Amino acid sequence: MIAENTHTGLGLFSLEIIHLISIGKKEKIIKDNYFLIDETISDLINTGNNIHMVEPLRDFNGYSWTTIPQEIESIDHNLIYQNLRILVGHKFLNKWIRSNEFMIDYFEEFKEELENRYGVEDRKKIIDLLAEISVLLEVKYNPQKIEEYTKLKEELREELEKLENKEKYIEKVTNQKINLTEKIKKIDTIINNKELLEKEYKERNEKLPLEQKIFSIRILSQKMQEERDECFKEIDKLNEILNPQNFVKHKKEIENKYRYLKTFRKGSIQVIKLHIDEKGKDYNVAKLVIETFNRKLKAEEVAYHKNGIISDNRLSNLQITTRSEAGKRTGWQSHRKSIVMLDNEGVIIKVFKGTRDAAKNLFISRQTVSDYCNKRVENPMYDLYWGDELIDKEGE
């Protein structure tokens, strides 16, 4: 009885500490001026640190430590974090994570620490690799980011293509400036003419929903003045880009942004955009090949790459298999993954961190969550998928 009480007390004490550690985790540890990685690397390090702090307590049963890989929030994040501890030391990482000194750029200090220890070239390789891994992990454990990153990558790619042809790009920027100048002239004309201002007020309010209607002509005048100021700011930006030195700088900035996303592929599958009736749609390349030269896939079937290389879409390398079997082969059941819940239309309505999170919010057991995801229940209460299974669903 004494042992039982002691064990319970230790368990409650551990849970309280785990809770305090979890709520103490900061949202961002990298400044906003670092494109994309301010979010992705912050998430990677915070999650890794959280696991590092919590797991020893969670695994202690009152008598000994027992590590269950399936219980680890993310083996991926934990592995990267432990490597970072080896590279720069626990003391530096802990100071960075716990610091409230927002004036200090710790990411810059992190790069300096790497450079001092390993030199310039290795520092660059480590930072680039860390950035790419952080983006891939962000998508892997947060499927909602797939569309956002896909759109962002496409925008950057298109911008780079335009920049490659300097003459055409300068022509485009010049046309933008002309359009902005015309817009400024139009605003000036309307603001300084009472009848035109009243007409503009009426026309705008006719198009706006009730909650967005402009309260008075005076407020419209202020709003148009703000629009005018924004046009001038945009013209200033375009003028900076047209400066030969700034043009090269701008192109370099876009290239740097794109390189963080270049390894990211929607859902970790190869997709091709086909335009039919002027409408573009993404298609899973492997699925297209196997359905063209073999047969149409059934609802629970996927195109599986035999050699594990997803860019090798030769028919001889593709095999029709079930989602569950493909999942077992690729190993996504080997550790904790995100759980995705879909509605009747196949739209994502909720994403859970793992089986524990899903079970808690849906009031079912973790085993039931796993059974739903593995499609072992004929009529489940919820349409649940492992995060990785969304890869195949997106390509349909």
N, C-alpha and C positions, 0 to 999 in steps of 0.2 A: 504493500500500500504506500509506503514511504517512497519507494522507487517510482511508483506511478505518479505520485504528486510532484516529485522532483522533475520527472520527465515532462509532465504537463506544464510545469512552471517554466522550464527551459524553452519549451515549444512556444509558449505565449510570449516569453521575453524575446525570442528570436524573431517572431512575427512582428512584434512592435519595432524592433530595430530595422527589419527589412522594409517596413512601411516608411520609417523615417528616412532611410537611404533613398527609397524610390521617389518620395516627394521632394527630396533635396536635389534631385537631378535638374540641371539647368537646361533650358530650351536650346540656347545657342551659345557656343563658346568661340565662334569665329565671326568677325565683323561682317556687316552686310555688303561691304564693297567687294567682297570676293564672290564672283558670279557662281551660283548654284552650289558650290562646295561649302558655302557658309551654312547651308542646311544639311547637305549629305554627309560631310565629314563630321559636323557637330553631332548628328544622329548616331553615326558609327561609333565615335569615341564615347559619347554619353551612354549608349547602350552597352558597349563593351565594359565600361567602368562599372555600370550598375550590376552587370552579371558578376564581375570580379569581386564586388563588395558583398553581394547578396548570396551567391551560391554556397560559400563555406557555411553560412548560417542555415540556409535552407536544407543543405544536405546532412546536417547534424541531427541525429535522432535521439540524442541524450546520452548515448554511449559511444558512438563512433560516427565517422563520416562515410556516407555512401553516395557516390556520384552516379546518377542515372542520366545518360546523354540525352534521352528524350525529354527530360525535364528542363534542360538548359534552354533559356529563352532563344538564343541564337548561337550555335557553335561558330558560325561564320564571323559574327561580330566579336565574339570572345577570342577567337584565334588571331584576328587582326590586332585587337587591343593588346594581347600578350606580346605580339611582335613589336608593337610600338613601345611597350615598356622596356623591351630588350634594347631597342634602338636608341631611345633618349632617356630612359630611366623612369622609375615610378615617381620619384620626387618631382621631376619636371612636369609630368602629365597631371599629377594630383594638384600641383600648384595652378596649372592652367585651368583645369576643370572647376576648381573651387574658387578661383579668383573672382572678385567683384570689381576689379579695377578696369573699367571699360575703356580707359584712355590707352591702356597697353594693348598693342597688337600682338597677341600671343602666337598667332599663326605665323607671323613674320619671325618671331623669336624661335618658334619651332623649326622653321626653315634654316635659321642661323645655327641652331644647335646641331642639326643634321649636317650642315656644311662644315662646321668645326670638327665634327667627328669623322666624317666620311668623304669630304671634298665636294666640290661644286657639281661634278658630273653625276655622282651617286645621289646627291641631294635632289637633283632634278628628276632622276629616274624614280626615286622613292615617292616624291610628291605627285608625279604624274600617275604612277601606279595606284597610290592611295586614293587619288581623286576618282580615277576610273572605277576602282573597286567600290568606292562609296556610292557612286551613282547606280551601279548594278545592284548593290545590296538594297538601296532605297526602293528600287523597282520590285525586287524580289520579295521584300517583306511588306511593301505598300503598293499593291497593284493599282490603286487609284492614281498613282503617279505616271502610269504607262502613257495615257493619252496626253497628259501635260508635257512630258518630256519628248514624246514623238512630235508633237506640234512645234515645240521649241526647236528641236533639232532640224526640222524641215525649214523653219523660218531662217535659221542661221545658215543652212546649206544654200538656200536661195539667195541670201544676202552675199555670201561668198562668191557665188556664180556671177552675180552682177558686178562685184568688185574686180573680178578677173578681167573684165572688159572695161578698162578705165574710161575710154571715150564715151561708151554708152552710159556708164554710171554717172559721169559728170553731166551728161545730157539729162538724165533722169533727175538728178539733184537740182539742176538749173530750172527744170520744169516745175519741180516742187516749190522752189522759191518764187517763181512767177505766179503760181496758184495762190500761194500764201499772201503775196503782195496784193493780188486782186481781191482776196478775201478781206484784207485790212481796209482797202479802199471802199469796199461795199459796206463794211461795218461803220466806217467814218461817215459815209453818206447817210445811212439810216439813223445813226445816233443824232446827227445834226439836222434832221428833218422830222418834225413832229408827226406829220401825216404818215410818213414811211415807218416811223417807230411804232405808231398805233397799229398799223397794218401788220408789221412783224409780230407784235404782241398777240394779235388775234390769230394769226396763222400758226404760230408756235403752240399756243394753248389748245388749238383745235386738234393737234396731233398728239399732245401729251395726255397720259392718264391722269385721273383726278389728283392722286397723291403727288404728282410731279409738276402740276400746273404752276405757272409763274404768278406770284401774288399781285404784282403791280407793274406799271410801265417803268417806274423808277428802278425797280429790281432788275427788269429786263435790260435797262440801260447799263447797269452795273455789270450784269452778266456778260453783255456784249463787249464791254470794256476789258473784262478779264480774258475773253476769247481773243481780243485784239492783242493783248499783252503776250498771250501764249503763242500767237503767230510770230511775233517779233523774236521770242525766245527760240522758236523752231528755226527761224531764218538765221539767227546767230549760230546755231548748231551746224546748220548746213554750210554756212560760210567757213566754219572751222574745218569741216571735212574737205572742202574744196582746196584748202591750203595744202600744197604738195607734201609737206612734212606731216601734217595731220591726217592726210589721206592714207599714208603708209601706216601711221599709228592706229587709225580706225580699223584698217584691214587686219592688223596684227591682233587687235582686241577681239575681233569677230573670230579669227582663227583660234585664239586661245579659248574662247567660249565653246567653240564647236568641238575642240579636241576632247573636252570632258564628256561630250555626248556621242562621239563618233563610234565608241565601242558598244553603245546601247542600241539594241534592236528591239522593236516592239515585241513584247512578250517573249523575248529570246528566241524568236523564230524568224526565218527569212520571209519578208513580205514583198509583194510587187503591187504597184498602184496601176490599175487599169482604168481608162477613161471611156465610159460608155454613155452616149447621149450627153456629153460634156460634164458628166458627173464622175468624180474619181472615187474609187473604193479599194481598200487594201485586201489582198488575197494571199493566203498561205501558199507559198511556192510548192512545198512538199505535197500539200493537199491537192493542188492543181495538177501536178505531175501524175500522182497515183490515180486520181479520178479520170484523167484523160486517157491514160494507157492501161489502166487495170479495171477498176470499177468504182462506183460512188460509195463513199463511206457511210456507214450507219451512224445513228445518233451517238452511240457510245464508243465509236471507233476513231482512231487517230492514225496519222502516217508517222511511223517510227523510223528513225535513222539507225541502221544496223551498226555502223561504225562509230556512232556517237558524235559525228561531225555534222552539225545542223546546216552547214553551207553546202554539203555534198548531197545535192538533190537528184542524183542519177536514179533512174527507176530501179536499177539493180541494188541500190543502197536503201531503198524504201520498203517497208513492210507494214501491212495492215495489222493493227493490234488494238486491244481495248485500252481505255484511258488508265484503268487500274494497273494493268500489266506494264504499260509504258512507264507509269509512275514508279513501280517496283524496280524496273530496270535502270532508271535514271537516278534512283536513290533518294527521291524527295521525301520518303517516309523515314529516313534515317535520323532525322532530328526535327525539332519543333518548327512549324511553318505557320504562316498566316492562314486564316480560314475566311473564305469569301461566301456571303449569302446572297443569292439571287432571288428576284421576284418571279411571278408567273411569265413575265415578258422576257426573262433572261437578263434583266438589268441589275447591276450591283446595287444593293441597298444597305449592306453593312459589311465591314471588314473587321475581323477579330485578330488579336495578336497571336493567338494559338488556341489549342484545345481547351486549356484552362479558362481563358478569357471567354470563349464561346459558350462553354458549359455554364459559367457563372451568369452570363447575360441571358441565356436561353432557358435556364432552369432545367437542364438535362445533364446527364453524366458525361465525363470526358470520353468514356468508351462509346457512348451513343453518338457523340460528335464525330469520332473517328469512323464509326460504322456508317454514318450518313455520308461522310466524305469519300469513303471507300466503296460506296454504293452497295452495301450489304443489306440494306433495308428496302423493301419493295415500295412502301408508301410512307416516306419520312415526313415528319412534321415541317421540316425546313429543307430547302434546297441548298445544301452546303457543298463546297469544293475546297480542296487544298489550294493555296494561292497559286501553285505551279500549274494546276489543272486549268486555270484561267487562260494560260498560254494557248492551249489547244482550242478552247472555246472562242477566244478572240479571232482565231484564224478561220473560223467556219464561215 
